[in-house]
Amino acid sequence: MSYVRAHTSLPVPRVLGIELAEHDDEGKNEIAHLTMEFIEGDPWNTAWPKMSEAHRASVVGQVRGFVAELRALPQPHPGWIDSCSGGPAMDHRVEYGDLFGPIASVSLFHDFLLQRFERHTNKTAEGRQANLKDHYPVVFSHADLSANHILIDPTAGKVVGIIDWEMAGFWPDYWEYRKALF
């Protein structure tokens, strides 16, 4: 969040403190407790019905601009799938609660995903692999951008906060969109 706050105009909560706790139940990942400023606002899904058409259009335009800003952030390790610090990434839809990577290329990331597919479905990933191209640009993504994570002032038609950044990092450019479908 501090990275995004420092390099964009996105309304991101200020980090007030980080406390590292014990490891998770399996002893794998260190758990961090984050204290951040409170942002007054309604989640998109509850604000939307309260807004005028003009405010709705304004909010959509703001979010479009924020996503463009995120995608324009320079990547410290070009082509790698990793967190904004260049370290391991996290995504609950890939490895629930576990960190993985960094991964050196989109091609290797697809191999990593397909291994998980085979492990969980007992089916071959061969058919799926044909649909995955290895030339996607790697861009910064929130990686969990949903109606619950975008806070809005419905009376002003303004995005006042974007929260829940634990999965943010550098991902293939399709990642945010594909995840939103599931």
Rosetta blueprint (number, residue, H / E / L):
1 M L
2 S H
3 Y H
4 V H
5 R H
6 A H
7 H H
8 T L
9 S L
10 L L
11 P L
12 V L
13 P L
14 R L
15 V E
16 L E
17 G E
18 I E
19 E E
20 L E
21 A E
22 E E
23 H E
24 D L
25 D L
26 E L
27 G L
28 K L
29 N L
30 E E
31 I E
32 A E
33 H E
34 L E
35 T E
36 M E
37 E L
38 F L
39 I L
40 E L
41 G L
42 D E
43 P E
44 W H
45 N H
46 T H
47 A H
48 W H
49 P H
50 K H
51 M L
52 S L
53 E H
54 A H
55 H H
56 R H
57 A H
58 S H
59 V H
60 V H
61 G H
62 Q H
63 V H
64 R H
65 G H
66 F H
67 V H
68 A H
69 E H
70 L H
71 R H
72 A L
73 L L
74 P L
75 Q L
76 P L
77 H L
78 P L
79 G L
80 W L
81 I E
82 D E
83 S E
84 C L
85 S L
86 G L
87 G L
88 P L
89 A E
90 M E
91 D L
92 H L
93 R L
94 V L
95 E L
96 Y L
97 G L
98 D L
99 L E
100 F E
101 G L
102 P L
103 I E
104 A L
105 S L
106 V H
107 S H
108 L H
109 F H
110 H H
111 D H
112 F H
113 L H
114 L H
115 Q H
116 R H
117 F H
118 E H
119 R H
120 H H
121 T H
122 N L
123 K L
124 T L
125 A L
126 E H
127 G H
128 R H
129 Q H
130 A L
131 N L
132 L L
133 K L
134 D L
135 H L
136 Y L
137 P L
138 V E
139 V E
140 F E
141 S E
142 H L
143 A L
144 D L
145 L L
146 S L
147 A H
148 N H
149 H H
150 I E
151 L E
152 I E
153 D E
154 P L
155 T L
156 A L
157 G L
158 K E
159 V E
160 V E
161 G E
162 I E
163 I L
164 D L
165 W L
166 E L
167 M L
168 A L
169 G E
170 F E
171 W E
172 P E
173 D L
174 Y L
175 W H
176 E H
177 Y H
178 R H
179 K H
180 A H
181 L L
182 F L
